[in-house]
Amino acid sequence: MAAEGTSFKREMLATLPSLRAFAVSLTGKHDKADDLVQDTVMKAWAKQSSFEMGTNIKAWLFTILRNEFYSQMRKRGREVQDTDGVFTERLAVHPSQYGSMDLEDFKAALSKLPDDQREAIILIGASGFSYEEAASICECAVGTMKSRVSRARTRLTELLKISGESDYGPDAVSAQVTSGNSF
């Protein structure tokens, strides 16, 4: 029994970085994400007897985190929403490197997606879950998950004004510098 507890603890700790990344994507704030991960770990620890060793602990923890997030959102209810990023833009400091600016553009575009699409693209694209696992976490059909991811990708492409492969990677000037070619 002690070996199972140690194994459970080890597997749960290995999942923490992924849990935190998912929590940040849901909350948009690192401090709230840390609180959400802590609440998730506490609930998981208290309910570890209901977890069946050998099954997917990552999916189980993501489900707990997601459910906790939505429970907290329902409780808050009156919190100011910043869906268009108006308040965030006023607080943001413009990055000094292109990669940082691209990341900010991506985060802004991601925040404009409907919640179900943003959640789907993060679970599939960033967290590495299969469509089946993501569908289980979100309690929906696999086809629904695939549709959400497809719509999210299409919308991100539109928001980021991506028209082809040339829109990825460094621009022409940066490419010349990194490849050693002169201007």
N, C-alpha and C positions, 0 to 999 in steps of 0.2 A: 504494500500500500504506500509506503514511503517513497519507493522508486517511482510509482505513478505520479505522486505529488511533485517530485523533483523533475520528472519528465514534462509534466504540465507546465510547471514554472519556467523551465528552459524554453519550451516551445512558445509560450506566451511572450517571454522577453525577446525572443528572436523576431516576433511580429511587431514589436513596438515602433520601429521606424516607419513601417508601412501604415500602421494605424495612425501615427502622428501626421503623416503626409495626407492621408484621407481626411483626417479631422481638420487640417488646415484648409483643404479644398472646400470643405463644407462650411466652416465658420468664417474663413477669410482672415482670421486673426490668430497669431501664434499663441497668445496667452489663453484664449478661449479654447483653442485646439488642445493645449496641454491639459486644461481642466477636463475637457471631454474625454481625452485618453485616460486620465486618472479615474474618472467615473466609470469608464468602460472596464478598466482593469479591476477595480474594486467589485463591480458587479460580477465579472467573470470569475474572480477569485471566490466570491461567496457562492457562486453557482457551479463551481468546477465539478461537483458530483454529477451534474446533469450533462457534462461533456463526455462523449465516448472517445477514449484514447484510440488513435489510429485514424480518426476522421479528420477533416480539414479544419484545424483550429483557427487558421487565418480567416476563413469564411465565417466561422462561428463568432469570432471577435469583431469582424467588420459588421456583422448583423447586429450585434449588441451595440456597437458604436453608432451605427445608423439609427437604430431605434431610440437610443438615448438622445441623439441630436434632435430628432423630430419631437420627442417628448419635451425637451427643453424649449424648443421653438414654440410649441403649443402653449406652454406655460407663460412664456414672455409676452407673446401676442401684441403688445403695444410698442415694441422696439422700433426705432426709426430704420427704415429700409434704405439702402443706398444702391439700388439696382442699376442705375445708370452711371454710378461711380462719381457723381458730382462732388460729394464730400471728400472722397478718397483722392480725386485729382487735385483738389486744393491742398491736401496734406502731402502729396507725393513730391519727392525730390527727383528731378530728372537724372537718369543714369548717365554716366560718362562713357560707357562703352556700348557698342551696337548690340551685343548679346543681351545686356541688361535691358535695353530698350525693347528688343524683340520679346523678351520674357514678359515685360510689363504689358506690351500690346496683347500678347497671348492671354495673360491673366485677365485683362479687361474684356477681351472677347469671350473668354470662358465664363466670366461672371454674367454676361448677357444671355447665356443659354438658359432655357427653362431648367428648373431644378432636376427634373427626371433625366434630361439629356446630359446635363453636366455630371450628374452622379454616374450615369452609364459610361460616359467617355473616360472618366477618371478610374472607375473600377476596371474597365477593359484596357485602356491605353496606358495608364500610369501605374496601376497597382498590379497588373499582370494576371488578373482573374480571367478564367475562360468565360464564355457567354453563359454557360450553364451555371457556374458558380455565382456570377454577377446576378443572374436571374433569381437564383435562390436567395441571395442577400436582399434583393429588392422585392422579393415575393411577387414575381411576375413571370410570364411565359418567356421562354428563350427567344421566340420570334419577336416579342415586344422589346426585349433587350437589344436584339440586333437592329431593330427599327430605330430605337432611340440613339444608338451609336451612329448609325448611318445619317440620321437627321442632324446629330451634333457635328459630325465631320463636315457635312455639307454647309451647315450654318457657320462653322468656324472658318471654312474656306472663303465664304462670302465676307464675313466680318474682317478677316485679315487681308482681303483682296489678293488672294493667292490664285494665280491663273496657270501656273505650270511649275516644272522643276527648277527653272531659273530663279524662282522666288525663294528658294531654300539656300542656306549657306551664305557665305560672305558675298558682298557686292563686288563689282568689277575691280574697284581700287584695292580693296582688302585682299582679293584673290591674287592680284599682281604682287602685292607686298609679301604675302605668305608663300608664294610659289617662287620668289626670287627673280621674277621678271621685272625689267625696268619699265618706267612709264614711257 
